[in-house]
């Protein structure tokens, strides 16, 4: 014999499913309203980049923002995209110096950034961090300095790109021995 629910009476299993679904739907709705990178379009681009590139191995303690920035730096170098890399730069240098630095980083580290890479976050990242990139495929290392940019950090995490042409590589900080 088949039971037919009376109007206004929902079977127990259906009520439990509805109760379980409500918090999930609410959280999904809130997450859609507050995108991680500031815009839904930026988050979609980030997700696409994440899926197209080799995973970045991480050591140390990055913040969400500093990790996201360093991943994007490695991806832009690997993609051979100095213009997009320059878009990630801090306001520490004039535009021409940032553009020149971006082109040099792409030329020098593109092969290594296209393979496996490790980012060592050296210090706690309240507002700035030193990051050592290691590219085991080529044996290269690169020291980055990332920081919150703009008045009170309003421009988010950016990478310092003011390396003059012909400057010797920066010595590795002690954290690079991790």
PASEBA-1860 file (N, C-alpha, C; in nm, 3 decimals):
! residues 178
1> XXXXXXXX> 0.084/-0.117/0.000/0.000/0.000/0.000/0.089/0.123/0.000 ~ 0.055/0.220/-0.080/0.135/0.342/-0.093/0.075/0.452/-0.007 ~ 0.164/0.522/0.064/0.118/0.634/0.149/0.115/0.762/0.067 ~ 0.016/0.837/0.083/0.003/0.966/0.017/0.008/1.072/0.126 ~ 0.109/1.164/0.118/0.118/1.265/0.223/-0.003/1.358/0.220 ~ -0.046/1.395/0.337/-0.156/1.489/0.350/-0.108/1.629/0.318 ~ -0.195/1.715/0.264/-0.153/1.852/0.236/-0.098/1.919/0.362 ~ 0.014/1.988/0.345/0.076/2.058/0.458/0.165/1.970/0.543
9> XXXXXXXX> 0.174/1.842/0.511/0.257/1.750/0.587/0.364/1.693/0.495 ~ 0.489/1.728/0.519/0.601/1.682/0.438/0.662/1.560/0.505 ~ 0.692/1.454/0.429/0.756/1.338/0.490/0.886/1.378/0.561 ~ 0.923/1.303/0.663/1.038/1.333/0.748/1.166/1.344/0.667 ~ 1.192/1.253/0.575/1.315/1.256/0.495/1.322/1.382/0.409 ~ 1.212/1.422/0.351/1.210/1.543/0.268/1.237/1.666/0.352 ~ 1.179/1.670/0.473/1.205/1.785/0.561/1.352/1.792/0.601 ~ 1.414/1.677/0.626/1.556/1.673/0.663/1.642/1.722/0.547
17> XXXXXXXX> 1.609/1.682/0.425/1.686/1.726/0.307/1.673/1.876/0.287 ~ 1.551/1.928/0.307/1.531/2.072/0.294/1.611/2.148/0.399 ~ 1.611/2.097/0.520/1.685/2.164/0.628/1.834/2.162/0.602 ~ 1.885/2.053/0.545/2.029/2.044/0.516/2.067/2.133/0.398 ~ 1.977/2.148/0.302/2.007/2.226/0.182/2.007/2.377/0.208 ~ 1.927/2.422/0.301/1.915/2.565/0.325/2.048/2.633/0.360 ~ 2.128/2.583/0.458/2.256/2.649/0.487/2.352/2.648/0.368 ~ 2.351/2.539/0.292/2.439/2.530/0.175/2.402/2.637/0.073
25> XXXXXXXX> 2.274/2.651/0.045/2.229/2.752/-0.051/2.259/2.893/-0.002 ~ 2.240/2.917/0.127/2.269/3.050/0.182/2.417/3.084/0.168 ~ 2.504/2.988/0.202/2.649/3.012/0.192/2.690/3.033/0.047 ~ 2.634/2.953/-0.043/2.668/2.969/-0.185/2.624/3.106/-0.235 ~ 2.508/3.150/-0.192/2.461/3.282/-0.233/2.549/3.393/-0.181 ~ 2.592/3.381/-0.055/2.683/3.482/0.001/2.817/3.480/-0.069 ~ 2.869/3.362/-0.097/2.998/3.352/-0.165/2.992/3.416/-0.302 ~ 2.881/3.401/-0.370/2.868/3.462/-0.503/2.864/3.614/-0.496
33> XXXXXXXX> 2.819/3.667/-0.383/2.810/3.813/-0.369/2.943/3.876/-0.334 ~ 3.036/3.801/-0.277/3.163/3.856/-0.231/3.277/3.780/-0.297 ~ 3.314/3.815/-0.421/3.421/3.743/-0.489/3.555/3.767/-0.423 ~ 3.642/3.663/-0.428/3.772/3.666/-0.361/3.862/3.778/-0.414 ~ 3.868/3.796/-0.544/3.963/3.891/-0.602/3.907/4.029/-0.628 ~ 3.788/4.055/-0.583/3.732/4.187/-0.603/3.632/4.193/-0.716 ~ 3.634/4.096/-0.808/3.535/4.092/-0.915/3.517/3.947/-0.959 ~ 3.398/3.916/-1.004/3.371/3.780/-1.051/3.459/3.747/-1.171
41> XXXXXXXX> 3.483/3.844/-1.258/3.566/3.822/-1.376/3.710/3.787/-1.336 ~ 3.764/3.858/-1.238/3.900/3.829/-1.190/3.908/3.690/-1.129 ~ 3.804/3.650/-1.058/3.803/3.517/-0.997/3.796/3.407/-1.102 ~ 3.721/3.430/-1.209/3.713/3.332/-1.318/3.850/3.319/-1.385 ~ 3.915/3.433/-1.414/4.049/3.429/-1.475/4.147/3.356/-1.385 ~ 4.141/3.382/-1.254/4.230/3.317/-1.158/4.207/3.165/-1.160 ~ 4.081/3.123/-1.158/4.049/2.980/-1.160/4.099/2.915/-1.289 ~ 4.084/2.983/-1.401/4.132/2.930/-1.529/4.284/2.917/-1.527
49> XXXXXXXX> 4.353/3.020/-1.477/4.499/3.015/-1.466/4.542/2.901/-1.375 ~ 4.473/2.887/-1.263/4.506/2.782/-1.166/4.499/2.645/-1.232 ~ 4.400/2.623/-1.315/4.383/2.493/-1.381/4.482/2.469/-1.495 ~ 4.536/2.575/-1.553/4.628/2.561/-1.667/4.774/2.547/-1.627 ~ 4.808/2.575/-1.503/4.949/2.578/-1.464/4.983/2.469/-1.363 ~ 5.111/2.440/-1.358/5.165/2.347/-1.260/5.138/2.402/-1.120 ~ 5.098/2.318/-1.025/5.074/2.368/-0.889/5.201/2.425/-0.827 ~ 5.185/2.531/-0.752/5.297/2.595/-0.683/5.313/2.529/-0.546
57> XXXXXXXX> 5.431/2.480/-0.518/5.459/2.424/-0.385/5.489/2.542/-0.293 ~ 5.437/2.537/-0.171/5.448/2.650/-0.079/5.513/2.606/0.051 ~ 5.607/2.687/0.099/5.668/2.670/0.230/5.654/2.802/0.304 ~ 5.639/2.796/0.433/5.624/2.918/0.512/5.477/2.951/0.532 ~ 5.450/3.077/0.558/5.316/3.119/0.596/5.269/3.240/0.514 ~ 5.219/3.215/0.393/5.166/3.327/0.315/5.029/3.368/0.366 ~ 4.988/3.486/0.329/4.848/3.526/0.349/4.774/3.482/0.223 ~ 4.643/3.488/0.225/4.567/3.456/0.104/4.609/3.547/-0.011
65> XXXXXXXX> 4.624/3.676/0.019/4.659/3.772/-0.085/4.801/3.756/-0.137 ~ 4.898/3.732/-0.047/5.036/3.719/-0.094/5.055/3.589/-0.173 ~ 4.987/3.482/-0.133/4.996/3.357/-0.208/4.936/3.373/-0.347 ~ 4.820/3.433/-0.353/4.753/3.454/-0.483/4.842/3.537/-0.576 ~ 4.903/3.643/-0.522/4.991/3.728/-0.602/5.112/3.650/-0.653 ~ 5.179/3.576/-0.566/5.299/3.503/-0.606/5.264/3.397/-0.711 ~ 5.151/3.329/-0.694/5.109/3.235/-0.798/5.095/3.306/-0.932 ~ 5.033/3.422/-0.932/5.012/3.496/-1.057/5.144/3.543/-1.116
73> XXXXXXXX> 5.239/3.582/-1.033/5.371/3.622/-1.083/5.435/3.504/-1.158 ~ 5.433/3.386/-1.097/5.492/3.267/-1.160/5.418/3.236/-1.290 ~ 5.286/3.243/-1.289/5.208/3.212/-1.410/5.236/3.311/-1.522 ~ 5.248/3.440/-1.491/5.273/3.541/-1.596/5.412/3.520/-1.656 ~ 5.508/3.486/-1.572/5.643/3.457/-1.623/5.636/3.334/-1.714 ~ 5.572/3.228/-1.667/5.561/3.104/-1.746/5.490/3.127/-1.879 ~ 5.390/3.213/-1.879/5.314/3.241/-2.000/5.387/3.335/-2.096 ~ 5.501/3.392/-2.051/5.571/3.488/-2.136/5.490/3.615/-2.155
81> XXXXXXXX> 5.427/3.662/-2.047/5.337/3.777/-2.054/5.389/3.894/-1.970 ~ 5.491/3.967/-2.018/5.546/4.075/-1.936/5.445/4.187/-1.907 ~ 5.353/4.214/-2.000/5.254/4.319/-1.974/5.162/4.281/-1.858 ~ 5.119/4.155/-1.857/5.033/4.109/-1.747/5.111/4.099/-1.617 ~ 5.241/4.066/-1.625/5.326/4.063/-1.506/5.342/4.204/-1.451 ~ 5.364/4.298/-1.538/5.379/4.438/-1.495/5.254/4.489/-1.423 ~ 5.137/4.439/-1.462/5.013/4.479/-1.397/5.010/4.441/-1.248 ~ 5.097/4.348/-1.207/5.102/4.303/-1.068/5.202/4.382/-0.984
89> XXXXXXXX> 5.269/4.480/-1.044/5.377/4.551/-0.976/5.326/4.657/-0.880 ~ 5.409/4.682/-0.779/5.379/4.787/-0.681/5.416/4.923/-0.739 ~ 5.385/5.024/-0.664/5.409/5.161/-0.710/5.549/5.211/-0.676 ~ 5.643/5.120/-0.646/5.778/5.158/-0.602/5.868/5.214/-0.711 ~ 5.833/5.193/-0.836/5.923/5.232/-0.944/5.844/5.299/-1.055 ~ 5.914/5.379/-1.137/5.847/5.441/-1.252/5.802/5.333/-1.353 ~ 5.702/5.363/-1.433/5.646/5.265/-1.527/5.749/5.199/-1.619 ~ 5.845/5.276/-1.670/5.943/5.217/-1.761/6.031/5.114/-1.690
97> XXXXXXXX> 6.069/5.143/-1.567/6.152/5.049/-1.491/6.074/4.921/-1.461 ~ 5.945/4.933/-1.430/5.860/4.815/-1.406/5.848/4.732/-1.533 ~ 5.830/4.799/-1.647/5.817/4.728/-1.775/5.947/4.654/-1.811 ~ 6.059/4.722/-1.791/6.189/4.660/-1.820/6.214/4.540/-1.729 ~ 6.180/4.554/-1.600/6.198/4.445/-1.504/6.112/4.326/-1.543 ~ 5.987/4.351/-1.581/5.897/4.243/-1.620/5.952/4.167/-1.742 ~ 6.002/4.239/-1.840/6.059/4.173/-1.959/6.181/4.089/-1.921 ~ 6.267/4.140/-1.833/6.386/4.063/-1.792/6.346/3.937/-1.715
105> XXXXXXXX> 6.250/3.948/-1.624/6.206/3.831/-1.548/6.151/3.723/-1.641 ~ 6.073/3.764/-1.739/6.017/3.666/-1.833/6.130/3.601/-1.913 ~ 6.222/3.682/-1.963/6.332/3.627/-2.042/6.419/3.532/-1.959 ~ 6.444/3.568/-1.835/6.536/3.490/-1.753/6.473/3.367/-1.687 ~ 6.347/3.375/-1.648/6.288/3.269/-1.566/6.172/3.193/-1.633 ~ 6.142/3.222/-1.758/6.025/3.160/-1.822/6.034/3.008/-1.824 ~ 6.147/2.953/-1.861/6.161/2.808/-1.867/6.138/2.746/-1.729 ~ 6.200/2.801/-1.626/6.183/2.746/-1.492/6.042/2.761/-1.439
113> XXXXXXXX> 5.979/2.875/-1.467/5.844/2.900/-1.418/5.742/2.810/-1.488 ~ 5.777/2.758/-1.605/5.687/2.669/-1.677/5.682/2.529/-1.620 ~ 5.773/2.497/-1.530/5.774/2.365/-1.467/5.733/2.375/-1.322 ~ 5.785/2.285/-1.243/5.755/2.287/-1.100/5.824/2.407/-1.036 ~ 5.758/2.466/-0.937/5.815/2.581/-0.867/5.776/2.574/-0.721 ~ 5.864/2.626/-0.636/5.838/2.635/-0.492/5.851/2.781/-0.452 ~ 5.758/2.826/-0.368/5.765/2.961/-0.312/5.785/2.948/-0.162 ~ 5.896/3.005/-0.114/5.925/3.005/0.029/5.890/3.144/0.083
121> XXXXXXXX> 5.787/3.150/0.166/5.743/3.276/0.227/5.821/3.292/0.357 ~ 5.910/3.391/0.359/6.009/3.400/0.466/5.962/3.456/0.598 ~ 5.875/3.550/0.597/5.839/3.616/0.722/5.687/3.629/0.729 ~ 5.635/3.654/0.847/5.490/3.671/0.857/5.444/3.784/0.765 ~ 5.329/3.767/0.704/5.287/3.860/0.600/5.179/3.957/0.640 ~ 5.204/4.036/0.742/5.103/4.136/0.778/5.086/4.238/0.666 ~ 5.195/4.294/0.620/5.189/4.395/0.515/5.296/4.375/0.408 ~ 5.399/4.297/0.438/5.506/4.269/0.342/5.565/4.131/0.367
129> XXXXXXXX> 5.618/4.072/0.262/5.685/3.944/0.275/5.797/3.934/0.173 ~ 5.904/3.868/0.214/6.009/3.829/0.121/5.976/3.686/0.080 ~ 5.984/3.660/-0.050/5.949/3.529/-0.103/6.065/3.483/-0.192 ~ 6.109/3.360/-0.170/6.212/3.302/-0.256/6.145/3.200/-0.347 ~ 6.156/3.224/-0.477/6.106/3.128/-0.575/6.219/3.035/-0.613 ~ 6.190/2.907/-0.614/6.286/2.806/-0.659/6.227/2.735/-0.780 ~ 6.309/2.722/-0.884/6.269/2.652/-1.005/6.363/2.532/-1.022 ~ 6.325/2.415/-0.969/6.418/2.301/-0.969/6.454/2.252/-1.108
137> XXXXXXXX> 6.367/2.271/-1.206/6.398/2.225/-1.342/6.518/2.295/-1.403 ~ 6.540/2.420/-1.364/6.652/2.497/-1.417/6.757/2.528/-1.310 ~ 6.726/2.498/-1.184/6.819/2.529/-1.076/6.822/2.677/-1.039 ~ 6.727/2.754/-1.088/6.725/2.898/-1.062/6.648/2.931/-0.933 ~ 6.686/3.046/-0.876/6.610/3.103/-0.764/6.588/3.252/-0.794 ~ 6.481/3.304/-0.738/6.448/3.446/-0.756/6.388/3.498/-0.626 ~ 6.442/3.607/-0.575/6.389/3.670/-0.455/6.286/3.775/-0.497 ~ 6.168/3.766/-0.438/6.063/3.864/-0.461/6.034/3.938/-0.331
145> XXXXXXXX> 5.991/4.061/-0.343/5.942/4.137/-0.228/5.799/4.177/-0.261 ~ 5.706/4.129/-0.180/5.565/4.159/-0.202/5.514/4.239/-0.084 ~ 5.416/4.322/-0.113/5.362/4.408/-0.005/5.223/4.456/-0.042 ~ 5.154/4.504/0.060/5.028/4.572/0.036/5.061/4.709/-0.021 ~ 4.993/4.750/-0.125/5.023/4.874/-0.195/4.908/4.972/-0.179 ~ 4.937/5.098/-0.202/4.835/5.202/-0.193/4.820/5.251/-0.051 ~ 4.736/5.351/-0.035/4.709/5.406/0.098/4.639/5.300/0.181 ~ 4.701/5.262/0.292/4.647/5.162/0.385/4.623/5.027/0.316
153> XXXXXXXX> 4.698/4.995/0.213/4.687/4.866/0.147/4.567/4.849/0.056 ~ 4.502/4.959/0.021/4.378/4.950/-0.058/4.396/4.890/-0.197 ~ 4.519/4.892/-0.251/4.542/4.836/-0.383/4.576/4.687/-0.380 ~ 4.578/4.629/-0.260/4.604/4.486/-0.247/4.752/4.453/-0.256 ~ 4.781/4.324/-0.262/4.918/4.274/-0.266/4.978/4.297/-0.404 ~ 5.101/4.350/-0.406/5.176/4.377/-0.529/5.321/4.335/-0.510 ~ 5.389/4.315/-0.621/5.530/4.275/-0.618/5.618/4.393/-0.657 ~ 5.729/4.410/-0.586/5.823/4.518/-0.619/5.898/4.479/-0.745
161> XXXXXXXX> 5.899/4.569/-0.842/5.963/4.543/-0.971/6.051/4.662/-1.010 ~ 6.147/4.692/-0.926/6.236/4.804/-0.956/6.382/4.758/-0.956 ~ 6.409/4.658/-1.038/6.546/4.606/-1.050/6.613/4.669/-1.172 ~ 6.716/4.747/-1.152/6.785/4.808/-1.267/6.855/4.701/-1.352 ~ 6.865/4.725/-1.480/6.934/4.633/-1.570/7.079/4.618/-1.528 ~ 7.130/4.497/-1.532/7.269/4.470/-1.498/7.298/4.461/-1.349 ~ 7.198/4.479/-1.265/7.219/4.469/-1.120/7.246/4.323/-1.085 ~ 7.337/4.299/-0.990/7.365/4.160/-0.950/7.242/4.101/-0.881
169> XXXXXXXX> 7.224/3.970/-0.886/7.110/3.909/-0.818/7.116/3.936/-0.668 ~ 7.000/3.952/-0.610/6.992/3.977/-0.466/7.036/3.852/-0.390 ~ 7.114/3.869/-0.283/7.155/3.751/-0.205/7.031/3.683/-0.145 ~ 7.039/3.553/-0.132/6.927/3.479/-0.075/6.918/3.504/0.074 ~ 6.798/3.527/0.124/6.781/3.546/0.268/6.797/3.412/0.342 ~ 6.817/3.416/0.473/6.837/3.290/0.548/6.722/3.190/0.534 ~ 6.601/3.238/0.511/6.488/3.146/0.498/6.499/3.056/0.377 ~ 6.582/3.090/0.281/6.597/3.011/0.158/6.659/2.875/0.187
177> XX> 6.717/2.858/0.304/6.780/2.732/0.340/6.678/2.631/0.392 ~ 6.551/2.668/0.402/6.447/2.577/0.454/6.440/2.451/0.374
END
